[in-house]
Amino acid sequence: MDKDTVSIYFVRAALAHLAPEALPAVLRAAGIPAEMLAHRQARVPARASRRCGWPSRTSSTTNSSASTRAA
């Protein structure tokens, strides 16, 4: 079992830009059952959420550092 998890809220936010017909394939590739999207308190492994387009903590930290230096 993965100890790092992400709220389904963030997964839904990452998937919001997808065309509806693409959603099943992305969820399948990430290993997230579509039914989980309906559970407000659900959590998914962080690894699965990154497969849905949500950035990893490392990449978001790197991006914010770069923008701070550029300013």
PyMOL Python script that loads the backbone (N, CA, C, O; Angstrom):
from pymol import cmd

cmd.read_pdbstr("""\
ATOM      1  N   MET A   1       0.839  -1.189   0.000  1.00  0.00           N
ATOM      2  CA  MET A   1       0.000   0.000   0.000  1.00  0.00           C
ATOM      3  C   MET A   1       0.882   1.250   0.000  1.00  0.00           C
ATOM      4  O   MET A   1       1.857   1.333   0.747  1.00  0.00           O
ATOM      5  N   ASP A   2       0.533   2.204  -0.833  1.00  0.00           N
ATOM      6  CA  ASP A   2       1.288   3.445  -0.904  1.00  0.00           C
ATOM      7  C   ASP A   2       0.979   4.322   0.292  1.00  0.00           C
ATOM      8  O   ASP A   2      -0.179   4.447   0.692  1.00  0.00           O
ATOM      9  N   LYS A   3       2.018   4.936   0.870  1.00  0.00           N
ATOM     10  CA  LYS A   3       1.767   5.827   1.998  1.00  0.00           C
ATOM     11  C   LYS A   3       1.450   7.243   1.527  1.00  0.00           C
ATOM     12  O   LYS A   3       0.783   7.987   2.245  1.00  0.00           O
ATOM     13  N   ASP A   4       1.906   7.632   0.349  1.00  0.00           N
ATOM     14  CA  ASP A   4       1.616   8.963  -0.188  1.00  0.00           C
ATOM     15  C   ASP A   4       0.338   8.894  -1.006  1.00  0.00           C
ATOM     16  O   ASP A   4       0.258   8.162  -1.993  1.00  0.00           O
ATOM     17  N   THR A   5      -0.667   9.668  -0.586  1.00  0.00           N
ATOM     18  CA  THR A   5      -1.943   9.669  -1.291  1.00  0.00           C
ATOM     19  C   THR A   5      -2.370  11.096  -1.604  1.00  0.00           C
ATOM     20  O   THR A   5      -1.845  12.060  -1.047  1.00  0.00           O
ATOM     21  N   VAL A   6      -3.330  11.205  -2.505  1.00  0.00           N
ATOM     22  CA  VAL A   6      -3.848  12.491  -2.951  1.00  0.00           C
ATOM     23  C   VAL A   6      -5.366  12.437  -2.886  1.00  0.00           C
ATOM     24  O   VAL A   6      -5.972  11.421  -3.227  1.00  0.00           O
ATOM     25  N   SER A   7      -5.969  13.515  -2.454  1.00  0.00           N
ATOM     26  CA  SER A   7      -7.425  13.599  -2.424  1.00  0.00           C
ATOM     27  C   SER A   7      -7.984  13.489  -3.840  1.00  0.00           C
ATOM     28  O   SER A   7      -7.398  14.005  -4.792  1.00  0.00           O
ATOM     29  N   ILE A   8      -9.110  12.817  -3.965  1.00  0.00           N
ATOM     30  CA  ILE A   8      -9.759  12.668  -5.273  1.00  0.00           C
ATOM     31  C   ILE A   8     -10.146  14.031  -5.847  1.00  0.00           C
ATOM     32  O   ILE A   8     -10.298  14.170  -7.060  1.00  0.00           O
ATOM     33  N   TYR A   9     -10.305  15.024  -4.995  1.00  0.00           N
ATOM     34  CA  TYR A   9     -10.605  16.384  -5.446  1.00  0.00           C
ATOM     35  C   TYR A   9      -9.545  16.862  -6.444  1.00  0.00           C
ATOM     36  O   TYR A   9      -9.872  17.422  -7.490  1.00  0.00           O
ATOM     37  N   PHE A  10      -8.283  16.636  -6.110  1.00  0.00           N
ATOM     38  CA  PHE A  10      -7.200  17.086  -6.983  1.00  0.00           C
ATOM     39  C   PHE A  10      -7.131  16.258  -8.262  1.00  0.00           C
ATOM     40  O   PHE A  10      -6.779  16.775  -9.322  1.00  0.00           O
ATOM     41  N   VAL A  11      -7.464  14.987  -8.162  1.00  0.00           N
ATOM     42  CA  VAL A  11      -7.510  14.148  -9.360  1.00  0.00           C
ATOM     43  C   VAL A  11      -8.589  14.666 -10.305  1.00  0.00           C
ATOM     44  O   VAL A  11      -8.359  14.811 -11.505  1.00  0.00           O
ATOM     45  N   ARG A  12      -9.780  14.946  -9.747  1.00  0.00           N
ATOM     46  CA  ARG A  12     -10.860  15.486 -10.587  1.00  0.00           C
ATOM     47  C   ARG A  12     -10.444  16.813 -11.223  1.00  0.00           C
ATOM     48  O   ARG A  12     -10.771  17.070 -12.381  1.00  0.00           O
ATOM     49  N   ALA A  13      -9.731  17.652 -10.481  1.00  0.00           N
ATOM     50  CA  ALA A  13      -9.271  18.933 -11.036  1.00  0.00           C
ATOM     51  C   ALA A  13      -8.298  18.713 -12.187  1.00  0.00           C
ATOM     52  O   ALA A  13      -8.350  19.422 -13.192  1.00  0.00           O
ATOM     53  N   ALA A  14      -7.420  17.742 -12.045  1.00  0.00           N
ATOM     54  CA  ALA A  14      -6.445  17.458 -13.110  1.00  0.00           C
ATOM     55  C   ALA A  14      -7.122  16.889 -14.352  1.00  0.00           C
ATOM     56  O   ALA A  14      -6.643  17.082 -15.469  1.00  0.00           O
ATOM     57  N   LEU A  15      -8.237  16.187 -14.153  1.00  0.00           N
ATOM     58  CA  LEU A  15      -8.948  15.569 -15.273  1.00  0.00           C
ATOM     59  C   LEU A  15      -9.962  16.499 -15.927  1.00  0.00           C
ATOM     60  O   LEU A  15     -10.483  16.184 -16.998  1.00  0.00           O
ATOM     61  N   ALA A  16     -10.248  17.621 -15.312  1.00  0.00           N
ATOM     62  CA  ALA A  16     -11.320  18.513 -15.777  1.00  0.00           C
ATOM     63  C   ALA A  16     -11.120  19.007 -17.209  1.00  0.00           C
ATOM     64  O   ALA A  16     -12.096  19.289 -17.904  1.00  0.00           O
ATOM     65  N   HIS A  17      -9.892  19.112 -17.650  1.00  0.00           N
ATOM     66  CA  HIS A  17      -9.627  19.642 -18.996  1.00  0.00           C
ATOM     67  C   HIS A  17      -9.786  18.593 -20.100  1.00  0.00           C
ATOM     68  O   HIS A  17      -9.761  18.928 -21.284  1.00  0.00           O
ATOM     69  N   LEU A  18      -9.949  17.329 -19.714  1.00  0.00           N
ATOM     70  CA  LEU A  18     -10.047  16.262 -20.710  1.00  0.00           C
ATOM     71  C   LEU A  18     -11.406  16.228 -21.390  1.00  0.00           C
ATOM     72  O   LEU A  18     -12.425  16.591 -20.802  1.00  0.00           O
ATOM     73  N   ALA A  19     -11.399  15.792 -22.622  1.00  0.00           N
ATOM     74  CA  ALA A  19     -12.656  15.513 -23.317  1.00  0.00           C
ATOM     75  C   ALA A  19     -13.286  14.294 -22.635  1.00  0.00           C
ATOM     76  O   ALA A  19     -12.570  13.371 -22.245  1.00  0.00           O
ATOM     77  N   PRO A  20     -14.600  14.278 -22.488  1.00  0.00           N
ATOM     78  CA  PRO A  20     -15.266  13.168 -21.793  1.00  0.00           C
ATOM     79  C   PRO A  20     -14.911  11.788 -22.342  1.00  0.00           C
ATOM     80  O   PRO A  20     -14.824  10.824 -21.581  1.00  0.00           O
ATOM     81  N   GLU A  21     -14.708  11.686 -23.630  1.00  0.00           N
ATOM     82  CA  GLU A  21     -14.392  10.377 -24.206  1.00  0.00           C
ATOM     83  C   GLU A  21     -12.976   9.916 -23.858  1.00  0.00           C
ATOM     84  O   GLU A  21     -12.684   8.726 -23.977  1.00  0.00           O
ATOM     85  N   ALA A  22     -12.095  10.811 -23.436  1.00  0.00           N
ATOM     86  CA  ALA A  22     -10.727  10.448 -23.056  1.00  0.00           C
ATOM     87  C   ALA A  22     -10.627   9.982 -21.608  1.00  0.00           C
ATOM     88  O   ALA A  22      -9.673   9.296 -21.240  1.00  0.00           O
ATOM     89  N   LEU A  23     -11.590  10.345 -20.798  1.00  0.00           N
ATOM     90  CA  LEU A  23     -11.540  10.069 -19.366  1.00  0.00           C
ATOM     91  C   LEU A  23     -11.375   8.584 -19.030  1.00  0.00           C
ATOM     92  O   LEU A  23     -10.505   8.257 -18.223  1.00  0.00           O
ATOM     93  N   PRO A  24     -12.157   7.674 -19.602  1.00  0.00           N
ATOM     94  CA  PRO A  24     -11.989   6.249 -19.241  1.00  0.00           C
ATOM     95  C   PRO A  24     -10.580   5.721 -19.506  1.00  0.00           C
ATOM     96  O   PRO A  24     -10.038   4.970 -18.695  1.00  0.00           O
ATOM     97  N   ALA A  25      -9.995   6.101 -20.614  1.00  0.00           N
ATOM     98  CA  ALA A  25      -8.652   5.608 -20.950  1.00  0.00           C
ATOM     99  C   ALA A  25      -7.605   6.144 -19.973  1.00  0.00           C
ATOM    100  O   ALA A  25      -6.700   5.411 -19.575  1.00  0.00           O
ATOM    101  N   VAL A  26      -7.718   7.394 -19.591  1.00  0.00           N
ATOM    102  CA  VAL A  26      -6.753   7.992 -18.658  1.00  0.00           C
ATOM    103  C   VAL A  26      -6.891   7.341 -17.281  1.00  0.00           C
ATOM    104  O   VAL A  26      -5.892   7.000 -16.648  1.00  0.00           O
ATOM    105  N   LEU A  27      -8.121   7.173 -16.827  1.00  0.00           N
ATOM    106  CA  LEU A  27      -8.335   6.528 -15.527  1.00  0.00           C
ATOM    107  C   LEU A  27      -7.813   5.095 -15.538  1.00  0.00           C
ATOM    108  O   LEU A  27      -7.186   4.653 -14.575  1.00  0.00           O
ATOM    109  N   ARG A  28      -8.066   4.380 -16.610  1.00  0.00           N
ATOM    110  CA  ARG A  28      -7.593   3.004 -16.732  1.00  0.00           C
ATOM    111  C   ARG A  28      -6.062   2.962 -16.687  1.00  0.00           C
ATOM    112  O   ARG A  28      -5.487   2.119 -15.998  1.00  0.00           O
ATOM    113  N   ALA A  29      -5.407   3.857 -17.409  1.00  0.00           N
ATOM    114  CA  ALA A  29      -3.938   3.899 -17.431  1.00  0.00           C
ATOM    115  C   ALA A  29      -3.366   4.228 -16.052  1.00  0.00           C
ATOM    116  O   ALA A  29      -2.290   3.752 -15.689  1.00  0.00           O
ATOM    117  N   ALA A  30      -4.094   5.045 -15.286  1.00  0.00           N
ATOM    118  CA  ALA A  30      -3.634   5.423 -13.952  1.00  0.00           C
ATOM    119  C   ALA A  30      -4.000   4.390 -12.899  1.00  0.00           C
ATOM    120  O   ALA A  30      -3.494   4.441 -11.778  1.00  0.00           O
ATOM    121  N   GLY A  31      -4.878   3.450 -13.249  1.00  0.00           N
ATOM    122  CA  GLY A  31      -5.296   2.447 -12.290  1.00  0.00           C
ATOM    123  C   GLY A  31      -6.306   2.964 -11.280  1.00  0.00           C
ATOM    124  O   GLY A  31      -6.374   2.466 -10.157  1.00  0.00           O
ATOM    125  N   ILE A  32      -7.093   3.961 -11.674  1.00  0.00           N
ATOM    126  CA  ILE A  32      -8.100   4.548 -10.791  1.00  0.00           C
ATOM    127  C   ILE A  32      -9.476   4.141 -11.298  1.00  0.00           C
ATOM    128  O   ILE A  32      -9.838   4.476 -12.427  1.00  0.00           O
ATOM    129  N   PRO A  33     -10.253   3.423 -10.484  1.00  0.00           N
ATOM    130  CA  PRO A  33     -11.614   3.072 -10.911  1.00  0.00           C
ATOM    131  C   PRO A  33     -12.466   4.332 -11.070  1.00  0.00           C
ATOM    132  O   PRO A  33     -12.420   5.220 -10.220  1.00  0.00           O
ATOM    133  N   ALA A  34     -13.231   4.414 -12.136  1.00  0.00           N
ATOM    134  CA  ALA A  34     -14.056   5.595 -12.410  1.00  0.00           C
ATOM    135  C   ALA A  34     -15.021   5.885 -11.259  1.00  0.00           C
ATOM    136  O   ALA A  34     -15.363   7.041 -11.012  1.00  0.00           O
ATOM    137  N   GLU A  35     -15.455   4.849 -10.561  1.00  0.00           N
ATOM    138  CA  GLU A  35     -16.391   5.025  -9.449  1.00  0.00           C
ATOM    139  C   GLU A  35     -15.796   5.871  -8.320  1.00  0.00           C
ATOM    140  O   GLU A  35     -16.532   6.512  -7.571  1.00  0.00           O
ATOM    141  N   MET A  36     -14.476   5.871  -8.201  1.00  0.00           N
ATOM    142  CA  MET A  36     -13.833   6.644  -7.128  1.00  0.00           C
ATOM    143  C   MET A  36     -14.066   8.142  -7.276  1.00  0.00           C
ATOM    144  O   MET A  36     -14.047   8.873  -6.286  1.00  0.00           O
ATOM    145  N   LEU A  37     -14.284   8.605  -8.505  1.00  0.00           N
ATOM    146  CA  LEU A  37     -14.503  10.033  -8.725  1.00  0.00           C
ATOM    147  C   LEU A  37     -15.750  10.535  -8.005  1.00  0.00           C
ATOM    148  O   LEU A  37     -15.850  11.723  -7.698  1.00  0.00           O
ATOM    149  N   ALA A  38     -16.686   9.655  -7.738  1.00  0.00           N
ATOM    150  CA  ALA A  38     -17.932  10.042  -7.085  1.00  0.00           C
ATOM    151  C   ALA A  38     -17.810  10.094  -5.559  1.00  0.00           C
ATOM    152  O   ALA A  38     -18.687  10.637  -4.887  1.00  0.00           O
ATOM    153  N   HIS A  39     -16.740   9.540  -5.015  1.00  0.00           N
ATOM    154  CA  HIS A  39     -16.566   9.508  -3.558  1.00  0.00           C
ATOM    155  C   HIS A  39     -15.749  10.712  -3.103  1.00  0.00           C
ATOM    156  O   HIS A  39     -14.549  10.788  -3.364  1.00  0.00           O
ATOM    157  N   ARG A  40     -16.396  11.641  -2.431  1.00  0.00           N
ATOM    158  CA  ARG A  40     -15.750  12.904  -2.046  1.00  0.00           C
ATOM    159  C   ARG A  40     -14.569  12.731  -1.098  1.00  0.00           C
ATOM    160  O   ARG A  40     -13.661  13.562  -1.095  1.00  0.00           O
ATOM    161  N   GLN A  41     -14.562  11.683  -0.303  1.00  0.00           N
ATOM    162  CA  GLN A  41     -13.487  11.474   0.670  1.00  0.00           C
ATOM    163  C   GLN A  41     -12.416  10.501   0.169  1.00  0.00           C
ATOM    164  O   GLN A  41     -11.504  10.152   0.918  1.00  0.00           O
ATOM    165  N   ALA A  42     -12.516  10.068  -1.068  1.00  0.00           N
ATOM    166  CA  ALA A  42     -11.569   9.083  -1.600  1.00  0.00           C
ATOM    167  C   ALA A  42     -10.168   9.665  -1.706  1.00  0.00           C
ATOM    168  O   ALA A  42      -9.974  10.869  -1.879  1.00  0.00           O
ATOM    169  N   ARG A  43      -9.206   8.768  -1.596  1.00  0.00           N
ATOM    170  CA  ARG A  43      -7.807   9.135  -1.789  1.00  0.00           C
ATOM    171  C   ARG A  43      -7.207   8.099  -2.732  1.00  0.00           C
ATOM    172  O   ARG A  43      -7.571   6.924  -2.689  1.00  0.00           O
ATOM    173  N   VAL A  44      -6.298   8.535  -3.569  1.00  0.00           N
ATOM    174  CA  VAL A  44      -5.633   7.630  -4.501  1.00  0.00           C
ATOM    175  C   VAL A  44      -4.128   7.721  -4.280  1.00  0.00           C
ATOM    176  O   VAL A  44      -3.636   8.733  -3.781  1.00  0.00           O
ATOM    177  N   PRO A  45      -3.392   6.675  -4.647  1.00  0.00           N
ATOM    178  CA  PRO A  45      -1.934   6.750  -4.523  1.00  0.00           C
ATOM    179  C   PRO A  45      -1.391   7.932  -5.326  1.00  0.00           C
ATOM    180  O   PRO A  45      -1.849   8.197  -6.438  1.00  0.00           O
ATOM    181  N   ALA A  46      -0.428   8.631  -4.766  1.00  0.00           N
ATOM    182  CA  ALA A  46       0.152   9.795  -5.443  1.00  0.00           C
ATOM    183  C   ALA A  46       0.681   9.419  -6.823  1.00  0.00           C
ATOM    184  O   ALA A  46       0.581  10.208  -7.763  1.00  0.00           O
ATOM    185  N   ARG A  47       1.233   8.242  -6.946  1.00  0.00           N
ATOM    186  CA  ARG A  47       1.759   7.772  -8.229  1.00  0.00           C
ATOM    187  C   ARG A  47       0.654   7.739  -9.286  1.00  0.00           C
ATOM    188  O   ARG A  47       0.884   8.117 -10.434  1.00  0.00           O
ATOM    189  N   ALA A  48      -0.530   7.293  -8.907  1.00  0.00           N
ATOM    190  CA  ALA A  48      -1.663   7.230  -9.845  1.00  0.00           C
ATOM    191  C   ALA A  48      -2.112   8.627 -10.248  1.00  0.00           C
ATOM    192  O   ALA A  48      -2.454   8.860 -11.407  1.00  0.00           O
ATOM    193  N   SER A  49      -2.114   9.558  -9.300  1.00  0.00           N
ATOM    194  CA  SER A  49      -2.568  10.908  -9.626  1.00  0.00           C
ATOM    195  C   SER A  49      -1.626  11.593 -10.609  1.00  0.00           C
ATOM    196  O   SER A  49      -2.077  12.381 -11.440  1.00  0.00           O
ATOM    197  N   ARG A  50      -0.342  11.312 -10.532  1.00  0.00           N
ATOM    198  CA  ARG A  50       0.608  11.901 -11.485  1.00  0.00           C
ATOM    199  C   ARG A  50       0.342  11.397 -12.897  1.00  0.00           C
ATOM    200  O   ARG A  50       0.586  12.111 -13.869  1.00  0.00           O
ATOM    201  N   ARG A  51      -0.154  10.172 -13.012  1.00  0.00           N
ATOM    202  CA  ARG A  51      -0.488   9.630 -14.332  1.00  0.00           C
ATOM    203  C   ARG A  51      -1.699  10.332 -14.935  1.00  0.00           C
ATOM    204  O   ARG A  51      -1.947  10.227 -16.136  1.00  0.00           O
ATOM    205  N   CYS A  52      -2.449  11.046 -14.106  1.00  0.00           N
ATOM    206  CA  CYS A  52      -3.629  11.792 -14.580  1.00  0.00           C
ATOM    207  C   CYS A  52      -3.278  13.220 -14.949  1.00  0.00           C
ATOM    208  O   CYS A  52      -4.156  13.978 -15.360  1.00  0.00           O
ATOM    209  N   GLY A  53      -2.036  13.601 -14.817  1.00  0.00           N
ATOM    210  CA  GLY A  53      -1.637  14.948 -15.194  1.00  0.00           C
ATOM    211  C   GLY A  53      -1.362  15.877 -14.032  1.00  0.00           C
ATOM    212  O   GLY A  53      -1.000  17.034 -14.245  1.00  0.00           O
ATOM    213  N   TRP A  54      -1.525  15.399 -12.799  1.00  0.00           N
ATOM    214  CA  TRP A  54      -1.241  16.239 -11.639  1.00  0.00           C
ATOM    215  C   TRP A  54       0.262  16.222 -11.423  1.00  0.00           C
ATOM    216  O   TRP A  54       0.847  15.140 -11.381  1.00  0.00           O
ATOM    217  N   PRO A  55       0.915  17.367 -11.285  1.00  0.00           N
ATOM    218  CA  PRO A  55       2.375  17.395 -11.163  1.00  0.00           C
ATOM    219  C   PRO A  55       2.852  16.797  -9.849  1.00  0.00           C
ATOM    220  O   PRO A  55       2.140  16.827  -8.845  1.00  0.00           O
ATOM    221  N   SER A  56       4.043  16.261  -9.866  1.00  0.00           N
ATOM    222  CA  SER A  56       4.635  15.750  -8.634  1.00  0.00           C
ATOM    223  C   SER A  56       5.105  16.926  -7.789  1.00  0.00           C
ATOM    224  O   SER A  56       5.267  18.038  -8.292  1.00  0.00           O
ATOM    225  N   ARG A  57       5.319  16.675  -6.522  1.00  0.00           N
ATOM    226  CA  ARG A  57       5.775  17.725  -5.616  1.00  0.00           C
ATOM    227  C   ARG A  57       7.110  18.283  -6.100  1.00  0.00           C
ATOM    228  O   ARG A  57       7.342  19.490  -6.024  1.00  0.00           O
ATOM    229  N   THR A  58       7.987  17.416  -6.595  1.00  0.00           N
ATOM    230  CA  THR A  58       9.296  17.850  -7.063  1.00  0.00           C
ATOM    231  C   THR A  58       9.177  18.804  -8.244  1.00  0.00           C
ATOM    232  O   THR A  58       9.842  19.839  -8.266  1.00  0.00           O
ATOM    233  N   SER A  59       8.342  18.476  -9.222  1.00  0.00           N
ATOM    234  CA  SER A  59       8.250  19.338 -10.401  1.00  0.00           C
ATOM    235  C   SER A  59       7.589  20.667 -10.062  1.00  0.00           C
ATOM    236  O   SER A  59       7.964  21.693 -10.629  1.00  0.00           O
ATOM    237  N   SER A  60       6.613  20.678  -9.152  1.00  0.00           N
ATOM    238  CA  SER A  60       5.974  21.945  -8.815  1.00  0.00           C
ATOM    239  C   SER A  60       6.923  22.821  -8.001  1.00  0.00           C
ATOM    240  O   SER A  60       6.903  24.044  -8.137  1.00  0.00           O
ATOM    241  N   THR A  61       7.758  22.206  -7.153  1.00  0.00           N
ATOM    242  CA  THR A  61       8.735  22.970  -6.389  1.00  0.00           C
ATOM    243  C   THR A  61       9.769  23.553  -7.330  1.00  0.00           C
ATOM    244  O   THR A  61      10.169  24.708  -7.186  1.00  0.00           O
ATOM    245  N   THR A  62      10.203  22.755  -8.295  1.00  0.00           N
ATOM    246  CA  THR A  62      11.193  23.226  -9.264  1.00  0.00           C
ATOM    247  C   THR A  62      10.631  24.403 -10.061  1.00  0.00           C
ATOM    248  O   THR A  62      11.325  25.397 -10.275  1.00  0.00           O
ATOM    249  N   ASN A  63       9.378  24.291 -10.500  1.00  0.00           N
ATOM    250  CA  ASN A  63       8.781  25.365 -11.281  1.00  0.00           C
ATOM    251  C   ASN A  63       8.643  26.645 -10.474  1.00  0.00           C
ATOM    252  O   ASN A  63       8.890  27.729 -11.002  1.00  0.00           O
ATOM    253  N   SER A  64       8.251  26.547  -9.199  1.00  0.00           N
ATOM    254  CA  SER A  64       8.087  27.756  -8.400  1.00  0.00           C
ATOM    255  C   SER A  64       9.435  28.383  -8.097  1.00  0.00           C
ATOM    256  O   SER A  64       9.537  29.606  -8.009  1.00  0.00           O
ATOM    257  N   SER A  65      10.471  27.571  -7.935  1.00  0.00           N
ATOM    258  CA  SER A  65      11.799  28.115  -7.688  1.00  0.00           C
ATOM    259  C   SER A  65      12.301  28.887  -8.904  1.00  0.00           C
ATOM    260  O   SER A  65      12.897  29.956  -8.776  1.00  0.00           O
ATOM    261  N   ALA A  66      12.051  28.329 -10.080  1.00  0.00           N
ATOM    262  CA  ALA A  66      12.504  28.972 -11.305  1.00  0.00           C
ATOM    263  C   ALA A  66      11.792  30.304 -11.510  1.00  0.00           C
ATOM    264  O   ALA A  66      12.414  31.281 -11.927  1.00  0.00           O
ATOM    265  N   SER A  67      10.492  30.351 -11.220  1.00  0.00           N
ATOM    266  CA  SER A  67       9.768  31.601 -11.411  1.00  0.00           C
ATOM    267  C   SER A  67      10.191  32.650 -10.395  1.00  0.00           C
ATOM    268  O   SER A  67      10.154  33.845 -10.689  1.00  0.00           O
ATOM    269  N   THR A  68      10.598  32.215  -9.191  1.00  0.00           N
ATOM    270  CA  THR A  68      11.063  33.158  -8.182  1.00  0.00           C
ATOM    271  C   THR A  68      12.388  33.759  -8.614  1.00  0.00           C
ATOM    272  O   THR A  68      12.611  34.959  -8.452  1.00  0.00           O
ATOM    273  N   ARG A  69      13.265  32.934  -9.161  1.00  0.00           N
ATOM    274  CA  ARG A  69      14.555  33.446  -9.607  1.00  0.00           C
ATOM    275  C   ARG A  69      14.415  34.390 -10.793  1.00  0.00           C
ATOM    276  O   ARG A  69      15.181  35.345 -10.924  1.00  0.00           O
ATOM    277  N   ALA A  70      13.439  34.127 -11.658  1.00  0.00           N
ATOM    278  CA  ALA A  70      13.262  34.956 -12.842  1.00  0.00           C
ATOM    279  C   ALA A  70      12.680  36.327 -12.505  1.00  0.00           C
ATOM    280  O   ALA A  70      12.843  37.281 -13.266  1.00  0.00           O
ATOM    281  N   ALA A  71      12.009  36.421 -11.376  1.00  0.00           N
ATOM    282  CA  ALA A  71      11.345  37.678 -11.021  1.00  0.00           C
ATOM    283  C   ALA A  71      12.278  38.738 -10.521  1.00  0.00           C
ATOM    284  O   ALA A  71      11.841  39.840 -10.190  1.00  0.00           O
TER     285      ALA A  71
END
""", "prot")
cmd.dss("prot")
cmd.show_as("cartoon", "prot")
cmd.util.cbc("prot")
cmd.orient("prot")
